Amino acid sequence: MTKKFNDTILRAYNGEKTSHTPAWFMRQAGRSQKEYREIKKKYSLFEITHQPELCAYVTRLPVEQYGIDAAILYKDIMTPLPAMGVDVEIKSGIGPVIDNPIRTVQDVEALGELNPEEDIDYVLDTIKLLTEEQLSVPLIGFSGAPFTLASYMIEGGPSKNYAKTKALMYSEPKTWYTLMNKLAEMIIVYVRAQIKAGVRAIQIFDSWVGALNVADYRTYIKPTMEHIFTELRKDNVPLIIFGIGAKHLLLEWNDLPVDVIGLDWRTNILEAREIGVTKVLQGNLDPAILLADWETIESRTKLILDEGMADGRHVFNLGHGVTPDITQDTLGKLAHLVRTYSKR
Ligand SMILES: Cc1c2[nH]c(c1CCC(=O)O)Cc1[nH]c(c(CCC(=O)O)c1C)Cc1[nH]c(c(CCC(=O)O)c1C)Cc1[nH]c(c(C)c1CCC(=O)O)C2
């Protein structure tokens, strides 16, 4: 490694004071980058992730281009599912599509286990390449959470209302809990393997769990999340939870043994504090603002940084992923603004 290792984000995740507000952007590696679009002309997402050198390049690129404080491993929340027997394909502009969705208790029982060293050795090789040789910032690993993964596995693809998922949950609770437990065990093994290979923080994406009300979250989801995070806590890396439209669940998340809560753009930082959230916060510029004029981007970003600095425990991010129409120029300027404006 040539450059000095920048561990600012790890210190911020641990609640320590830092010399600037560290930043990364969800979906920073992807179609907003012209280099990535070129690679995508030849290879699918799964084909890229199966080639550690190429996958490491895609992961590294936004860090080098924008000067941000963390890399997030390029892969998808669907990556571990084929090993469990799920036939998943990622269709451009649609998202994950699954040919054999779960319909019955037998389908749940037939799900296999993940053996990381065999099934996703290419992911572990990419992590080692990045963390042992290439990166001078921490690499963030991740997994989808049980509800969000189950929603794809049951619906067979993206969904607006999660009707089939909820139907299974409400009408066949035993099957539901079997599915949650199987996914929880997979996630624990999967995340541990990523940590062992070298990632320094973990984000658990429960993107769609905001579709549940608080009572159902407590009944059908929270015990599984408690189990996952209690186990992962033993591995001593910062744990982040994130979801969309989940303001009503923030206090439930705050109860979990996590270090950081990721906010989408609907809830601002001081509001989250007023509700009673005590964890380090990550977020939360609406990615759509990055399509507006620079003055708007600048003023909205400063507002978020001011709130974060007033509170003291904040990592800058977007409120959801970078969309393909956001330019690399804008992301570079945003990273520079965050770093210079938050310098203390
Ligand atoms: C729900 C979810 C998925 N995947 C993910 C989530 C949770 C985060 C969220 O709420 O968005 C997580 C994810 N997916 C991807 C990453 C890589 C790391 C990063 O840069 O953030 C991460 C962290 C790569 C990807 N995953 C996907 C792409 C686009 C693939 C392409 O380039 O065509 C990337 C870069 C595909 C994907 N995969 C998924 C969707 C909804 C899509 C988008 C479909 C589309 O817009 O084409 C499922």
PDBQT file of the ligand as one rigid body, heavy atoms in Angstrom, charges set to zero:
ROOT
HETATM    1  C1  LIG A 401     -32.680  -4.021  -3.008  1.00  0.00    +0.000 C 
HETATM    2  C2  LIG A 401     -31.223  -4.190  -3.383  1.00  0.00    +0.000 A 
HETATM    3  C3  LIG A 401     -30.730  -4.875  -4.524  1.00  0.00    +0.000 A 
HETATM    4  N1  LIG A 401     -29.342  -4.785  -4.473  1.00  0.00    +0.000 N 
HETATM    5  C4  LIG A 401     -28.957  -4.070  -3.365  1.00  0.00    +0.000 A 
HETATM    6  C5  LIG A 401     -30.118  -3.723  -2.660  1.00  0.00    +0.000 A 
HETATM    7  C6  LIG A 401     -30.136  -2.987  -1.351  1.00  0.00    +0.000 C 
HETATM    8  C7  LIG A 401     -29.917  -1.536  -1.551  1.00  0.00    +0.000 C 
HETATM    9  C8  LIG A 401     -31.096  -0.810  -2.118  1.00  0.00    +0.000 C 
HETATM   10  O1  LIG A 401     -32.060  -0.628  -1.397  1.00  0.00    +0.000 OA
HETATM   11  O2  LIG A 401     -31.008  -0.422  -3.288  1.00  0.00    +0.000 OA
HETATM   12  C9  LIG A 401     -27.594  -3.777  -2.887  1.00  0.00    +0.000 C 
HETATM   13  C10 LIG A 401     -26.521  -3.536  -3.865  1.00  0.00    +0.000 A 
HETATM   14  N2  LIG A 401     -26.489  -3.796  -5.213  1.00  0.00    +0.000 N 
HETATM   15  C11 LIG A 401     -25.287  -3.430  -5.730  1.00  0.00    +0.000 A 
HETATM   16  C12 LIG A 401     -24.479  -2.968  -4.670  1.00  0.00    +0.000 A 
HETATM   17  C13 LIG A 401     -22.992  -2.660  -4.905  1.00  0.00    +0.000 C 
HETATM   18  C14 LIG A 401     -22.300  -1.722  -4.116  1.00  0.00    +0.000 C 
HETATM   19  C15 LIG A 401     -22.611  -0.246  -4.307  1.00  0.00    +0.000 C 
HETATM   20  O3  LIG A 401     -21.905   0.410  -5.109  1.00  0.00    +0.000 OA
HETATM   21  O4  LIG A 401     -23.461   0.255  -3.561  1.00  0.00    +0.000 OA
HETATM   22  C16 LIG A 401     -25.243  -2.999  -3.511  1.00  0.00    +0.000 A 
HETATM   23  C17 LIG A 401     -24.883  -2.582  -2.102  1.00  0.00    +0.000 C 
HETATM   24  C18 LIG A 401     -24.863  -3.549  -7.129  1.00  0.00    +0.000 C 
HETATM   25  C19 LIG A 401     -25.909  -3.486  -8.164  1.00  0.00    +0.000 A 
HETATM   26  N3  LIG A 401     -27.084  -4.201  -8.220  1.00  0.00    +0.000 N 
HETATM   27  C20 LIG A 401     -27.731  -3.942  -9.371  1.00  0.00    +0.000 A 
HETATM   28  C21 LIG A 401     -26.965  -3.030 -10.135  1.00  0.00    +0.000 A 
HETATM   29  C22 LIG A 401     -27.306  -2.537 -11.517  1.00  0.00    +0.000 C 
HETATM   30  C23 LIG A 401     -26.767  -3.575 -12.450  1.00  0.00    +0.000 C 
HETATM   31  C24 LIG A 401     -26.455  -2.964 -13.774  1.00  0.00    +0.000 C 
HETATM   32  O5  LIG A 401     -25.401  -2.312 -13.864  1.00  0.00    +0.000 OA
HETATM   33  O6  LIG A 401     -27.238  -3.166 -14.713  1.00  0.00    +0.000 OA
HETATM   34  C25 LIG A 401     -25.813  -2.748  -9.390  1.00  0.00    +0.000 A 
HETATM   35  C26 LIG A 401     -24.665  -1.881  -9.776  1.00  0.00    +0.000 C 
HETATM   36  C27 LIG A 401     -29.012  -4.575  -9.798  1.00  0.00    +0.000 C 
HETATM   37  C28 LIG A 401     -30.068  -4.527  -8.779  1.00  0.00    +0.000 A 
HETATM   38  N4  LIG A 401     -30.117  -5.313  -7.672  1.00  0.00    +0.000 N 
HETATM   39  C29 LIG A 401     -31.203  -4.980  -6.886  1.00  0.00    +0.000 A 
HETATM   40  C30 LIG A 401     -31.886  -3.915  -7.549  1.00  0.00    +0.000 A 
HETATM   41  C31 LIG A 401     -33.140  -3.249  -7.056  1.00  0.00    +0.000 C 
HETATM   42  C32 LIG A 401     -31.157  -3.633  -8.724  1.00  0.00    +0.000 A 
HETATM   43  C33 LIG A 401     -31.385  -2.491  -9.672  1.00  0.00    +0.000 C 
HETATM   44  C34 LIG A 401     -32.023  -2.813 -10.948  1.00  0.00    +0.000 C 
HETATM   45  C35 LIG A 401     -31.679  -1.752 -11.980  1.00  0.00    +0.000 C 
HETATM   46  O7  LIG A 401     -31.861  -0.568 -11.713  1.00  0.00    +0.000 OA
HETATM   47  O8  LIG A 401     -31.156  -2.150 -13.022  1.00  0.00    +0.000 OA
HETATM   48  C36 LIG A 401     -31.494  -5.582  -5.573  1.00  0.00    +0.000 C 
ENDROOT
TORSDOF 0
